[in-house]
């Protein structure tokens, strides 16, 4: 369930519940990107959608690079394949990104 939208660059209506497409399955890890999200944990997700395809749904930007897990008052990057991205985001830093 979406608890807060910090910012959006799309004209699409953002629903309160978003099924998020991910690479891999619970039994087969993705060759690229982050581990699968776990129900009940809190995440900061950078999501994308394809407005030209009405049923494309939402997916994590960068095949997992846009997934951060909430921990210790901030957010830790899940994707080990994207070293150019910050490994950790503070709660304040996330608010700044949304501006």
N, C-alpha and C positions, 0 to 999 in steps of 0.2 A: 504494500500500500504506500502511496506517495504521502509523505508527511509534510513536505515543503518543497516548493519550486523556487530555486534561487535566481534563476534567470532563464530566458528562452530566446532563441534566435529563429524560431519557426512560427509560422502563422497558424499551425495546427492547434486544435483544441487539445489540451493535455488533460487526460482523464485522471480520476483520483486513484485508480488501480491500473497499472501498466504491466501487461505481460512482456517480459524482456527476453529477447532471443539471445542465446549464448552459443559459443562453440563447444562441442563435446557433449557428453552425457554424464550421469552420475556414476556410470561404470567405466567410461572411457574418457580420459583426460584429453583436453585440447592440446594439439601439438604447439599451438601458439596462444598466447594470452593467459589470462588469469584462471584460477580454479573457479568452478561453478559457485554461484551465490548460494548461500544457505538460508532457508526460510527462518525468520525470526531474528536474524542479525540485521544491524543497521548499516546502510551503505550510502556513499555519495557516488552517484552515477552521472556520467556525462553521456547522454543518450542522443541518438540520431534517428531520423525517420525519413522515408522517401515520399514526399508529398505527391509525386507523379504516379505513385502506385498506392491506391487507397487502402489496400489490405496488407501493406508491407510490414506493419507493426513497428515496434521500437527495438533498437539494438544498442549495445554498448559501443560507443565510439572507439574505433581502433581495435576492434576484435578483442576487447578486454582491457585495453590501455586506459579506458575511461572509468575503471572501477576502483573505488577506494573503500576500505572497510573502516567503520567507526571503532576507534580504540584510544584509550588514554586521553580523552578530550580533544582528539583530532582525527585525522583520517590517514590510513596507510595504504599505499598503492599495492594492489594485488598482483599486477602484471610484472614479472621479472624480465620480460623481453623489451621493455621500454625504458632504458636507463636515462634517456634524455628528459624524461618527465620527473617531477619531484617525487621522491619516495614517500614523503609525508607532507600533508597539508594541515595547517592549524585551523581551528574553527574560525578564527578571525580572518585568516587568509582566504578561506572559502567565501566569506562574505564579501571580501574585496574583489574576488573573481566575478561575482555576480553583478558588480556595478558597471 
